[in-house]
Amino acid sequence: MRSVDEQLARVLTAAVRPAPVRVAISEAQGLLCAEEVVAERALPGFDQAAVDGYAVRSVDVQSAAEETVVLPVVGEIPAGSRQPRRLQPGQAVRVATGAPLPTLADAVVPLGYTDEHPAKITVQQPVPSAAFVRRTGEDVQTGDVAVRRGAPIGSAQVGLLAAVGRDKVLVHPRPRISIISLGDELVDVDRTPGQGQVYDVNSYALAAAARDAGAEVTRVGIASNDPRRLREVVEGRLLLSEVVVIAGGVGGAAGGDVRSALADLGSLDDDRVAMQPGSVQSFGRLGPDEIPTFVLPGNPVSALVVFEVLVRPLIRSALGKENPHRRSVSAELLSPITATKGRRGFLRGQLLRDPKNGSYLVQPLGTSGSHLLASLAEANCLIVVEEDVTEVAAGEDVQVRFLSQRS
């Protein structure tokens, strides 16, 4: 039986990172930048008013604190104006926020510092040079790196790319993942199950988990158990994916049939992994490009837990994340738990904060049954119990991993 850490190491070495692609900045959010974006223009691109007010020479209003300063208003410049203006000594020009400053102006007197007279203003407070002015290149100079290679592109980065005039950017794209369900007992959710049939839960749940991880997902749905047809489906998806996940057909005779059907595409191991739930699983690299391929348990909770522990880090690694793992913290256990000796346990839990001191508390949810999906839907964390531990008493500390609600 292989340890979780050994299996995870094998999985992460198989990560296939897609080649960088150039996309519109509106499509880049959530991806990693794959180039050094050098600003070809300054930001701001010109001296502009930071507030509504009056563009002036600061020297003309420096005595406003001791004596009355009155300046004639010789015009107005709205935001977006392309008409150049020149300010003469002893004059003021009304400006809107974002408006370009007239030549010779080096400061803006806010409206609240004046009486706002339309023809001649009384300045009640002096302003120093550069006051209430956004200077050319104050944010980004021409030639500066606006967004660095490897930086996550969020809303601020998208805004900065737009501000420096970039409509496209080179990024590491989302890895493509195909999700396939196996099982003669499965029907899709738009049909009514007959005797002995159940809905296909896994392809929907795993597709959602893959999207949450950042992948571009194709939910293939239910595939035939017929070896020839299964092989055709998987072979086709290997050409279009960086990861393939098959849910079901992993244990016993069914697992052997799946491995045999895919044998000429590559090798899928059948070693158990020392984890609970989800110890029965398969992993290998299939096709000419050695695409990482998982065969997960048919039980939805087991499938989702194995996905969380092994497949999600692979997707995050393929995205270029330096740390592909979820955040984990230590929390005080509110109820006792038991685990299987020799296997790392991943139990569903509800993570809370102690209102008195802000420390973490965790309440186990439900039982360890791999078919009990409702308790996983309520969970916001997984309680991790190490292989050599079989019991943990209430009040003891345990490690917990955040799930998507708290990531």
N, C-alpha and C positions, 0 to 999 in steps of 0.2 A: 504494500500500500504506500503510495507516494504522499509526502506531506504537502500541505497547502502551499507552503513557501517554495518547495521544489516545483510544483505544478505551475505556480505563478511565474517563476523564473523562466520556465520553458515557454510559457505563453508570451511573455513580454519580448523575448528574443525573436519571436515570429512576427512582431508588428510590422505591417507594410505601410509605410508612409507615402501617401500619394504625392506625385510631382506637383510643385507649386503651379497655380493657375492665376491668371489676371481676371479679376471680377470687378463689377461696379461697386463703388463704396457702399451703396445701399444693401449689397449682398454680403458684405465682409464682416458684419457684426458676429462676434463669437469665435472668429477664426484668429490664427496667429499670422502676423505680418511676415512675409518672406523676403522682404527687401528693406534697404535703408531708404526711406522716403525723404529726399532732400528738397527743401523749400526753394522754389525758383523765384519766389517773390517774398517781400517782407510782409509781416503781419503785425499791426495794421500796415496797409500799403501807402498811407499818407497821414500827416498830422490831422487829427480830427477832434471835435468837441466830445468830451465825456459826459456832459450834462447840457440841458437846455440853458442858454444864457447869452453872454455877450463876449465876442472875441475882442481882446484888447492887447495893448502892450502893457506888460506888468508894471513898467516904470511909470506909466501914466496914472496908475491907481495906488501907488505905494503909500501915498499920504492920506488915504481915505480914512484911516483910523483917527487922525487928528483934525482933519478939516474936510469940508464938503468937496467932493470931486464930481463934476458934472461933465459928461461926454455926449456929444451929438451922436445919434444913431443914424448911420449913413447907408444902411441897407440890411438885407436879411439873406442868410444862406440856409436853405433846407438840406436835410439829409439827401444824398444822391446828386447834389448839384455838381455839374461839370463845367460851370462858368467860373473861370479864375477871377479873383478879386484881390485888390491891394489895399491894405489898411494904411491910412496916413496917421502920423503922430497926433495924439489927442482925440482920436475917433474910436467909435465902437461899432461893431456889426453884430446884429442878432444872429445866433446860430442855434440850430437844433442838434440834439444828440446824434453823433455820427457824421455831422456835416464837416466838410474840409475847412480848415482854418484859412483865412485870407493871409496873403504875404505880409510879413512883419509882425503878425499877432503871435504871441508866445504864451498866452494864458486865456482862460475863460472865466468870466465872473458869473457865477450862478444867478438865476433869476431872483432867488431869495436874498441876495446881497444888494439888491437894487430896488428902486421904486417902480420899475417896469414901464416907465414913461415911453410912449411910442416914438417920440422925436428926440428926446434927450434924457439920459438916465442919470440919476443921482446914485453914485456908488457908495455904499455904506460900510464896506469892509474891503481891505486890500487883499490881493492874491499874489503869491510869488510866481516867478517864471515857471512854466510847465504845469501850473495848477489846473486841474480839471481838463487835461489834454491827454489824449492817447497818442503817443509819439510813434513815428514811423519805425517799424521793426522792434517795438517795445516787447512784443510777444515772441515773434520769430524773426530772425534775420535771414536775408537771402543766403543760401548755402548751409543753413542749420539743418540738422536731422530732425524732422518733425515727428516721425514715427519710426522707431527702431525695429530692425529685424528681430523677430521672435517676440515682439510685444503683442499681448492680447488686444484685439480690436473691439473696443466697447463704444458706447455712445460718444464719449469725449474724443476718442481717436477718429471716429467717423466725422465728427464736427471739425476737427483739426485738418483732416484730409480735404474736406470741402473748403475750408478757409484758405488753404494754400493752393487751391485750384486743381486738386486731383479728383478726377471723376472715376478712376480705376486704380486698383492696387493689387500687387502680387501677394497671394496668400497661400497658406497650406490648407487645401480643401478638406472638407469633411470626408472621412473614410466611408466608403459605401458598404453597407451590410445587408445581407439577405437573410430573412427569417422564414424558415420552413417548419411546418408541423407535420408529424407522422402519427398515424393511428387509425385503424379501421373503425374505431368507435366515434370518431370526430365528425361533427357537422358544423358548418359555418353558422354565425349568429343570426343570419336572416332565414334560417330554416328551423323547423320544429323537430327536436330530437325524437327518434323512435325508441323502442324498447332497447335498452343497453347502450344507447348513444349519449354523448355529452357534447357540449359546445367546445369549439376550438378556442380555448382561453390563451394558450401560450403564444400563438403568433401575434395576437393583439397586445398582450402584456409585454412580451419581449421587444416588440417593435417600439412600444412607448418607452421602455427602458433604454433602448438604443438611441432614440431621439434625444432623451434626457441627457445621455452621455455625449451627444454632439455629433452623432453619425447621420449620414444620409441613408434613409431606410427604405428597403423594398420588402413589403410583407407579401411573400409568395403565397402564404396560406397553406392549405392542406395538400400534401403531395401523396401520390399513390405509393403503397407499400410494394408494388410490383418492382422487382429489382431493375429491370431494364428502364422502366419509366422514371424511377427514382434517380437512377444514374444520369439520365438525360436532363432532368431538372437541375440536379446539383452541378453537372458539368456546364450547363448554360449559365448558372449563377456565378460559377468560378471565374468566368470571363468578364463579369460585370461587377465584381465585388472585391473589397479588400478583406472582408470577413464574411464567413458563412456560418449560420447557426441553425442546427436542426434540433427540434424539440420532440422527444419521444423516440422509441426504438433504440434505447441505449443498453438495456440490461437483458440478460438471458438469451433465449433463441432469437428474439427480435433484434437485439444488439448484434449478434453474429450475422444475421441476415443483412443488416445495414452495412456492416464492415465488408462483407463479401460483395455486396452490390457496388461498393465504391472502391474496391481493392485496386483496380487498375488505374485509379486516379491518384493513388497515394496511400499512405498507411495511417490508420486511426488506431491509437493505442487503446487498450482495454484495461489499463491499470486503475484500480480504485484510488480515490483521493481521500486522505484522512480528514474529512469534514462531515458535519452533520447540520442540516440535511444536504443531500446532493453528492454522496460519495461515489455513486455509480454514474460515470460520465466518460466521454471520449474526447480526445483532442488529437489533431494531426495537421499536416500541411498537404493540401490536395491540389492537383492540376499542375500544369507546366510552370506556373508562377508561384507554386507552393503557398497557396492562400490559406491562412489560419482557419481551420474548420472545427467547430464544436458540435458534439452531440450531447444534448442536455437531457435530464430526466423529464418524463412526461408530466409528473406532478407539478402544478404551477408554482407552488412555493419553492420547491427544490430548484426548479428551473430559474426562477428569479433570483434566488440566493446565489446559485452558481454564476449566473450572469453578473451579479453585483460584485462578487469576489474575484472573478477571473476575466470575464469578457469586457466589463466596463473599463478596467485599467488598460486593457489592450487598445480599446478605442481611444482613450485619452492619450495614450502613448503615441498612437498613429496621428493624432491631432498635433503632436509636438509638445505636449505638456511635460514640463520637467518633473512634476510630481503627479502621477496619474491616479493617485489614491484619494479617497474621501478623507475628510477631516475626522479625527478620532479624539475622544477625551476620556478622562476617568470620571466615573459617576458612582454614587452610592446606591447600592441595590436596595429596593424597597420590599421585595419579596424574595424568598429563597428560590434557587433554581438548581436543576440537576442536568448533567451532560453525560455523554457516552465517553468512557475512557478510551484514550488513544485517538480520538477525533477532535478537531477544533470545532467547537459549537458556534453556530450563528443563530441566536435566538431573537425573536421579535420583541421590541421594547418601545416604550413611550418615554422619551427624554424630557425631563422637567427641570426647572430652576428653583432652588430653595429660596422662598421669598425673604428669608431672614438674612442670608449671607451670599446669595447668588450662586452657590455651588450647584453642581449637576446632581440630579437624582434620576434614577431610571426604574420604571415599573415594567416587569415582564408581562407580555400579553399572550393569552391563550396557552395552548400546549405546543409541543414540538411537532405535532402532526404535519406532514408535508403537504397534505391536501387542504389544510385550513387557511384559505386565502383571506378571509375577512379580517383576521388578526394582523396579517401583513399589511392590509390596506389601512389599518389604524396606526401602524407603527411609523415612527419617524427615525428609528435607529435600529441597528443590529447589535445585540449584546454578544461580545466575543469571549468565549470560554476556551482557554488553552487545552491542549491535548491531555495533559497530565492532571486535569482538574475534573472531578465528577460532581462535586457539590459546592455551592457558594451560598453562604448564609446571608440573610437580610442584614444590612448595615455594613457589609464589606464592599470594597471598591472593585469595580469591573471596568474593562475597556469597552467603549461603545463607538460604533461608526455611524455617522450621520447618514441618513437617506436623503432623497431629493427634496423633501419638505424643508430640510434644515441645512442643505449644502450651500 
